[in-house]
Amino acid sequence: MSGAELFKDWIKRSDFGTYTAAADYLGLDKSIVTKLANGARRPGRDNAVKLERQTGIPVEAWGSDAADSSRGWARRNGRKRKTDKASNDHAKR
């Protein structure tokens, strides 16, 4: 499944009901959420990582641009991308 398909499915499973409610939760503009869900737009590296943390949709699902950029950034900065579990563990400290 593509990032857009996974994103639409996540919105449905999360019971937001509207793209507006999902946008509010994610801290994104409704027009961006609509474009992401319709496949008219893919997130950049930073937003793909943010979406991965908030929705569990892997960066790689959005396409090679976001995934390659994310891996390259992590390698250049000596870091690993945080997953939901890592983010939650960090928040507990």
N, C-alpha and C positions, 0 to 999 in steps of 0.2 A: 504493500500500500504506500501511496505517496504521502508526503508530509501534510498536504491539503486534506486528503481523505482521513488520515489519522486525526487531524485537528478537528474536522467536522464531527467525527465520531466522538472525540473527547468532549466537545461542547454538548452533544446529545446526552452522553452518559453522565455528564456533570450536572444535568438538570438546570442549566442556566436559562434555557428557554429562548433566549435571544442573543444575538451577537453583541448587543449593547451590554448585557449583563456579563458576558464573558470578557468583553473589553474592559469593563470596570474592574473585574477581578484581576486581570492580567496587567492592568496599568497601561493599556494601549488604546489608541483611538479606534472607534468603531469601524471606520473605513479601512483601517489596516487589517483588523480582524476579518472583515468581510472579504478582502482581497486574498488574505492567507487561506481562508476556508474555500474560496472558489478557485484557487490555484493561479490567480492573476498576479500574485506577488509571492516571493520567497523571502524569508527573513535573512538579514545579514548575520554575520558571526555572533555578535553580541546578543541580538534578539533570539537567535536560534538556541544559544546556550541558556538564556533566560527562560525561553519556552520549554526547553528540556527539563529544567529544574521545576517549573510550575505544572507541567502537564505530563511529563514522562515521555514525550515524543522525542526520540533521539535526533540529534543534530543531523546525522546522516540521512534521515528520512526526507529532509528538505532539499537534498541534492548535493552534488559534489562541491559547489562553491562554498556553501556554509560549512560543510564537513572539512574540506581541505583547509579552509581558512582557520577553523577552530583548532584542528590538530597542529597546524603550523604555528599558530600563536602560542599554543600550550608548549610546544617543543622549544620555541625561541625564548620563552619566559621560564623554562624549567618547571612547568606546572602541569597538573592533570586537570581536566574538566571535572567539576564536581557533579555528582549525580544527586538525585533526590535524597538517597540515604546519606551521602556525604554532607549535603547541605543540612539535613536534619541533625546529624551528629555534631556538626559545627555549631548549630544553633543551641544545642544543649549545654555547651561549655560555658 
